[in-house]
Amino acid sequence: MATAADPEEQDLYDDPFYNDKAELRSRLLADRRALSPEWRESAAAALAEQAGALALEGPVAAYVSVGAEPGTRPLLDLLQRRGVPVLLPVLLPDNDLDWAAYRGAEHLLPAGRGLLEPDGHRLGPEAVCAAAVVLLPGLAVDHGGLRLGRGGGSYDRVLARLDRAGARPLLATLLYDAELLEHVPAEPHDRPVHAAVTPSGVHRFTA
């Protein structure tokens, strides 16, 4: 996935701080691409099982995984079977996120940068503030809960919006086990997550 069309790779080049963060992103993306489809499929099933420990009763703000990301499809289907309301992001032209309800895989449509987005009514960027759990994509999380994102800034805006609204959802990132690191390079605006979910378990952090 070394083409400019890859959303993970594109975010690497969009990062205005092309420094040690970018170097780590490059390595982690390469590691993800080296994983076999069969292994990723097995990991996605394990992630769905482990995420059940987060007491996902909803609403849950989730996302549709793409490329070599830790898979979210089994988790989305699990939440739908349980009747848990799920919000999925819709990327806006300025890289901010709108939201719409997840109504099943058949209601996901191709969007730009290889993304899949829900086809339903747009609820507005503030809809995420009603979520009890927000799942944030990322490339790594360290033992203090600091998350390395993909550099586009969309979820930095989400976190800032939650802060402004006084919302306090559980923040969690889905990762492969090797992406739980001792240290992630951080900047002053970076906010920690409360948990990382990997195929082997749920890792919780204290502020």
C-alpha positions as CSV (number, residue, x, y, z in Angstrom):
1,M,0.0,0.0,0.0
2,A,2.7,2.4,-0.9
3,T,0.5,4.4,-3.3
4,A,-0.8,8.0,-2.6
5,A,-4.3,6.5,-2.7
6,D,-3.7,4.7,0.6
7,P,-5.4,6.8,3.3
8,E,-2.9,5.7,5.9
9,E,0.1,6.6,3.7
10,Q,-1.6,9.9,2.6
11,D,-1.9,11.0,6.2
12,L,1.8,10.4,6.6
13,Y,2.6,12.9,3.9
14,D,-0.1,15.4,5.2
15,D,1.6,15.5,8.6
16,P,3.0,19.1,9.1
17,F,5.4,17.8,11.8
18,Y,7.5,15.5,9.6
19,N,9.8,14.5,12.5
20,D,10.1,11.5,14.9
21,K,6.4,11.1,14.7
22,A,6.5,10.6,11.0
23,E,9.5,8.2,11.2
24,L,7.5,6.1,13.7
25,R,4.4,6.3,11.5
26,S,6.4,5.0,8.5
27,R,7.7,2.0,10.4
28,L,4.4,1.1,11.9
29,L,2.6,1.4,8.5
30,A,5.2,-0.9,7.0
31,D,4.8,-3.4,9.8
32,R,1.0,-3.4,9.2
33,R,1.4,-4.0,5.5
34,A,3.6,-7.0,6.2
35,L,0.7,-8.8,8.0
36,S,-1.1,-11.4,6.0
37,P,-4.8,-11.0,5.3
38,E,-5.5,-14.2,7.2
39,W,-3.7,-12.9,10.3
40,R,-5.5,-9.6,10.1
41,E,-8.9,-11.3,9.8
42,S,-8.2,-13.4,12.9
43,A,-7.0,-10.3,14.8
44,A,-10.2,-8.5,13.9
45,A,-12.3,-11.2,15.4
46,A,-10.2,-11.2,18.6
47,L,-10.5,-7.4,18.8
48,A,-14.3,-7.6,18.7
49,E,-14.3,-10.2,21.5
50,Q,-11.9,-8.1,23.6
51,A,-13.8,-4.9,23.1
52,G,-16.8,-6.5,24.8
53,A,-15.0,-5.9,28.1
54,L,-15.4,-2.2,27.6
55,A,-19.1,-2.5,28.4
56,L,-20.1,-1.0,25.0
57,E,-23.7,-0.1,25.7
58,G,-23.8,2.9,23.5
59,P,-24.0,5.1,21.8
60,V,-20.5,4.2,20.5
61,A,-18.7,6.4,18.0
62,A,-16.7,3.9,15.9
63,Y,-15.2,3.8,12.4
64,V,-14.8,1.5,9.4
65,S,-11.3,0.1,9.2
66,V,-9.5,0.3,5.9
67,G,-6.4,-1.3,4.5
68,A,-4.2,-2.9,7.1
69,E,-5.8,-1.2,10.0
70,P,-6.9,-3.4,12.9
71,G,-10.3,-4.5,11.6
72,T,-13.5,-3.1,13.0
73,R,-16.1,-5.0,10.9
74,P,-16.6,-7.8,13.3
75,L,-17.0,-5.3,16.2
76,L,-19.5,-3.2,14.2
77,D,-21.6,-6.3,13.4
78,L,-21.4,-7.4,17.1
79,L,-22.7,-4.0,18.3
80,Q,-25.5,-4.1,15.7
81,R,-26.6,-7.5,16.9
82,R,-26.6,-6.3,20.5
83,G,-28.8,-3.3,19.5
84,V,-26.1,-0.8,20.5
85,P,-26.4,2.5,18.6
86,V,-23.2,3.2,16.6
87,L,-22.1,6.4,15.0
88,L,-19.7,6.4,12.1
89,P,-17.6,9.3,10.8
90,V,-18.1,11.1,7.5
91,L,-15.0,13.1,6.4
92,L,-15.7,16.7,5.6
93,P,-13.7,18.8,3.1
94,D,-11.7,20.5,5.9
95,N,-10.8,17.1,7.5
96,D,-13.4,17.6,10.3
97,L,-15.8,14.8,10.9
98,D,-19.6,14.6,10.6
99,W,-21.4,11.5,11.8
100,A,-24.2,9.2,10.7
101,A,-25.8,6.0,12.2
102,Y,-24.4,2.6,11.2
103,R,-27.2,0.5,9.7
104,G,-25.2,-2.4,8.4
105,A,-22.5,-3.2,5.9
106,E,-24.9,-2.9,3.0
107,H,-25.3,0.8,3.9
108,L,-21.6,1.7,3.6
109,L,-20.6,3.6,0.5
110,P,-17.1,4.2,-1.0
111,A,-15.8,7.7,-0.2
112,G,-12.6,9.5,-1.0
113,R,-9.2,8.2,0.1
114,G,-10.4,4.6,0.2
115,L,-12.8,5.2,3.0
116,L,-16.3,3.7,3.5
117,E,-19.0,6.0,5.0
118,P,-22.6,5.4,6.1
119,D,-25.3,6.5,3.6
120,G,-27.7,7.7,6.2
121,H,-28.8,11.2,7.5
122,R,-25.9,13.4,8.6
123,L,-26.2,14.2,12.3
124,G,-23.6,17.0,12.5
125,P,-20.1,17.2,14.0
126,E,-21.5,17.7,17.5
127,A,-23.3,14.3,17.5
128,V,-20.1,12.6,18.8
129,C,-20.6,14.5,22.1
130,A,-23.5,12.1,22.9
131,A,-21.4,9.0,22.7
132,A,-20.6,7.0,25.8
133,V,-17.5,5.5,24.1
134,V,-15.4,6.9,21.3
135,L,-13.1,4.6,19.4
136,L,-10.2,6.5,17.9
137,P,-8.1,5.0,15.1
138,G,-4.3,5.2,15.7
139,L,-1.0,3.6,14.9
140,A,0.3,3.2,18.5
141,V,-0.4,4.0,22.1
142,D,2.1,4.2,24.9
143,H,1.8,3.1,28.5
144,G,0.6,6.6,29.5
145,G,-2.2,6.4,27.0
146,L,-0.8,8.8,24.5
147,R,-1.9,7.9,21.0
148,L,0.0,8.3,17.7
149,G,-2.6,9.2,15.1
150,R,-2.2,9.2,11.3
151,G,-1.5,12.9,11.1
152,G,-4.7,14.2,9.4
153,G,-5.9,16.0,12.6
154,S,-9.5,14.8,12.3
155,Y,-9.6,13.2,15.7
156,D,-7.7,16.0,17.4
157,R,-10.8,18.1,16.4
158,V,-13.1,15.4,17.8
159,L,-11.2,15.4,21.1
160,A,-11.3,19.2,21.3
161,R,-15.0,19.2,20.6
162,L,-15.6,16.7,23.4
163,D,-13.6,18.9,25.8
164,R,-15.6,22.1,24.8
165,A,-18.9,20.3,25.4
166,G,-17.8,18.9,28.7
167,A,-18.3,15.4,27.4
168,R,-16.5,12.6,29.1
169,P,-16.8,9.4,27.0
170,L,-14.5,6.5,27.4
171,L,-11.7,7.0,24.8
172,A,-10.2,3.8,23.3
173,T,-7.9,2.9,20.4
174,L,-7.9,-0.5,18.6
175,L,-4.4,-1.7,17.9
176,Y,-2.3,-4.8,17.2
177,D,-0.4,-6.0,20.2
178,A,3.0,-4.9,18.9
179,E,1.7,-1.3,18.7
180,L,1.4,-0.8,22.4
181,L,4.7,1.0,23.0
182,E,6.8,2.3,25.9
183,H,6.8,5.8,24.5
184,V,5.0,7.7,21.8
185,P,6.3,11.2,20.7
186,A,3.8,13.7,21.8
187,E,3.0,17.4,21.4
188,P,1.3,19.7,23.9
189,H,-2.1,19.4,22.2
190,D,-2.1,15.6,22.3
191,R,-4.6,14.0,24.7
192,P,-4.3,10.5,26.2
193,V,-6.9,7.8,25.7
194,H,-8.3,5.7,28.5
195,A,-7.7,2.3,27.0
196,A,-6.1,0.4,24.1
197,V,-7.8,-2.8,22.9
198,T,-5.6,-5.4,21.3
199,P,-6.3,-9.0,20.2
200,S,-4.8,-10.1,23.5
201,G,-6.8,-7.9,25.8
202,V,-7.9,-4.5,27.1
203,H,-5.1,-2.2,28.4
204,R,-6.3,0.6,30.7
205,F,-4.4,3.8,31.6
206,T,-4.7,6.2,34.4
207,A,-4.4,10.0,33.9
